[in-house]
Amino acid sequence: MATESSRGLSDHLRGVTVTTLACLAGVAAAVTSTTVIGSDPSTTVQLGAVAAFVIAQYPILYAIGVDVSEFGVKDNLYVAFMTFALWFLSSTIVLSTGVTF
């Protein structure tokens, strides 16, 4: 137990933190892209919001205590996919229900 506290987050807490932040970033990207860019589903500019939220997660993860220098290709793809998946689901719900912000 003493070695866990000295090296930072445990592996389980690291995974939960990365997943939670990626999911929240995806929902925030959906709200931002719908609010700022608009709800036209034919535009590809909304993917820029998703990319911005993917990139913005890394300094936040570093500030929380996750060692992002240890991230490999699999971890980076996981963060990008989870953010995109939650953006896609949230954006679909917003567009199909006709919610305006």
Long-range contacts (C-beta under 8 A, 24 or more apart in sequence): 8-65, 8-66, 8-67, 9-64, 9-65, 9-66, 14-66, 17-61, 17-64, 17-66, 18-61, 18-66, 18-75, 18-78, 18-79, 19-82, 21-57, 21-60, 21-61, 21-64, 22-57, 22-78, 22-79, 22-82, 22-83, 22-86, 23-82, 23-83, 23-86, 25-53, 25-54, 25-56, 25-57, 25-83, 25-86, 26-50, 26-53, 26-82, 26-83, 26-84, 26-85, 26-86, 26-87, 26-88, 26-89, 26-90, 27-86, 27-87, 27-90, 28-53, 29-53, 29-83, 29-86, 29-87, 30-86, 30-87, 30-89, 30-90, 30-91, 30-94, 31-90, 31-94, 31-101, 33-87, 33-91, 34-91, 34-94, 34-95, 34-99, 34-101, 35-101, 39-94, 39-95, 39-100, 41-95, 46-91, 49-87, 50-83, 50-84, 50-87, 53-83, 53-87, 54-79, 54-80, 54-83, 54-84, 57-83
